[in-house]
Amino acid sequence: MITTIYPSDRMGMERVRALLEKEDLRMDANLDYTCAILDEAYNPIATGSCCGNTLRCFAVDHAHQGEGLLNEVLSHLMTVQQERGNAAVFLYTKGSSVRFFRDLGFHEIARVSDTIVFLENRRWGFSDYLSALQRESPANAKNTAAVVMNANPFTLGHLYLVEQAAAENEWLHLFIVSEDVSLFPFSVRERLIREGTAHLKNIVYHRTGPYIISQATFPSYFQKDEDTVILSHAQLDIAVFSRIAQALSITRRYVGAEEASRVTRLYNETMLKELPRAGIACRIIPRKEHAGMPISASTVRRAIKCGDMDALPSLVPPATLAFLQSEESAAIRQKIAETTDVVHY
């Protein structure tokens, strides 16, 4: 029988954690539902979890493998996803486990050798996404580049990067991370990006959907340490992006230089090394600065948290400034004020 393990059940969560560690895995930092199959002593012998529309943290006790327990756990989690209204479901796993999930109806999107494989339950999901991108894009475009941004919120630093990329290419595909895990909701981020770049007439805007995700929700349960997680995320992002680039004839990807954030710096270094192998040039653009410091979204969030609204005109475009000064942004500003760490959010 499958049992829900609630976060408040400390002993139950610790037993799940112990099972994961026994199978050389670890508890993922991002989970919103966990279940387990228990033995007679109420110890988990199989487990699995969800985070949004992704499945993760699958483990079956070695002594019980081959008993069909993974199938039971997966079927249960798919029912949970169905109840959530998620028709598209995704999972990340090690190369050694791909065969089991393929047999259970999942299809591979991209992989990084045998380190990590990205799968979904829809056979044509990613192909349909690529077709939708093509329909949004100009036909037979040449000299085409891309920028992927979260913009939490959209700053003069983001604008500088976009303007540089747009000036150097006939068309610029601007991918907006549509995952809603930021302090500024996706609907706001998308609007401010579009308003802030409306003067640039060679931009094609796209939503990333579930295929390009943030570091905040990237699964880490089968990665041994933080550097491995960052590297795997970057390499998988490149594998997915390479297929997108091929569909849209993108030959360059632009990113902003980063010195302060170790995560972003490692990510950029990986892209600079790996993208050319896929036939895509990687252009790292120096950050726009104010008062000798790079302008970043975290700088803006920090100013809001400190109540320094007078600093904003030098950090954000007019559309972002107008939003931040409006009553519409009051709930977001209050949330930022109440958040302990707004730098790494």
Secondary structure by P-SEA (a helix, b strand, c coil): ccccccccaaaaaaaaaaaaaaacccccccccbbbbbbccccccccbbbbcccccccccccccccccaaaaaaaaaaaaaaaaaccccccccccccaaaaaaaacccccccccccbbbbccccaaaaaaaaaaaaacccccccccccccccccccaaaaaaaaaaaaaccbbbbbccccccccccaaaaaaaaaaaacccccbbbbbbcccccccccccccccccaaaaaaaaaaaaaaaaaaaaaaacccbbbbbbbcccaaaaaaaaaaacccccccbbbbbbcccccccccccaaaaaaaaaacccccccccccaaaaaaaacccaaaaaaaaaaccccccc
